[in-house]
Amino acid sequence: ERTENNSAKRKSRKAANKAKNSTESDSKTLPNLFHQQRQMTAQRSRILSRLLLEL
């Protein structure tokens, strides 16, 4: 019975760590996504202006 209890504790601890890690990685990737979006928008506007100049 004790080993079952320990494995249950271990599983719940694992799940808690997993949840903690996922929220931490989310908070790191969100600014990165914003940065990528800004870069893509800037690149798109540069390409569009270049195309307009060639018309």
C-alpha positions as CSV (number, residue, x, y, z in Angstrom):
1,E,0.0,0.0,0.0
2,R,2.9,2.3,0.8
3,T,4.4,1.9,-2.7
4,E,1.1,2.7,-4.3
5,N,0.8,5.9,-2.2
6,N,4.4,6.9,-3.2
7,S,3.7,6.4,-6.9
8,A,0.6,8.4,-6.6
9,K,2.5,11.2,-4.9
10,R,5.2,11.0,-7.5
11,K,2.6,11.2,-10.3
12,S,0.9,14.3,-8.8
13,R,4.3,16.0,-8.3
14,K,5.2,15.2,-11.9
15,A,1.9,16.7,-13.1
16,A,2.4,19.8,-11.0
17,N,5.9,20.3,-12.3
18,K,4.7,19.8,-15.9
19,A,2.0,22.5,-15.4
20,K,4.5,24.9,-13.9
21,N,7.0,24.4,-16.7
22,S,4.3,24.9,-19.4
23,T,3.2,28.2,-17.9
24,E,6.8,29.4,-17.7
25,S,7.5,28.4,-21.3
26,D,4.3,30.2,-22.3
27,S,5.4,33.4,-20.7
28,K,8.7,33.2,-22.6
29,T,7.3,32.4,-26.0
30,L,4.6,35.1,-26.0
31,P,7.0,38.0,-26.2
32,N,8.9,36.0,-28.9
33,L,5.7,35.6,-30.9
34,F,5.0,39.4,-30.6
35,H,8.5,40.1,-31.8
36,Q,8.2,37.7,-34.7
37,Q,4.9,39.2,-35.7
38,R,6.4,42.7,-35.7
39,Q,9.4,41.5,-37.8
40,M,7.1,39.8,-40.3
41,T,4.9,43.0,-40.6
42,A,8.0,45.1,-41.2
43,Q,9.3,42.7,-43.8
44,R,5.9,42.6,-45.5
45,S,5.7,46.4,-45.7
46,R,9.3,46.6,-47.1
47,I,8.4,44.0,-49.8
48,L,5.2,45.9,-50.7
49,S,6.9,49.2,-50.9
50,R,9.6,47.7,-53.1
51,L,6.9,46.2,-55.4
52,L,5.1,49.5,-55.6
53,L,8.4,51.3,-56.6
54,E,8.9,48.8,-59.4
55,L,5.4,49.4,-60.9
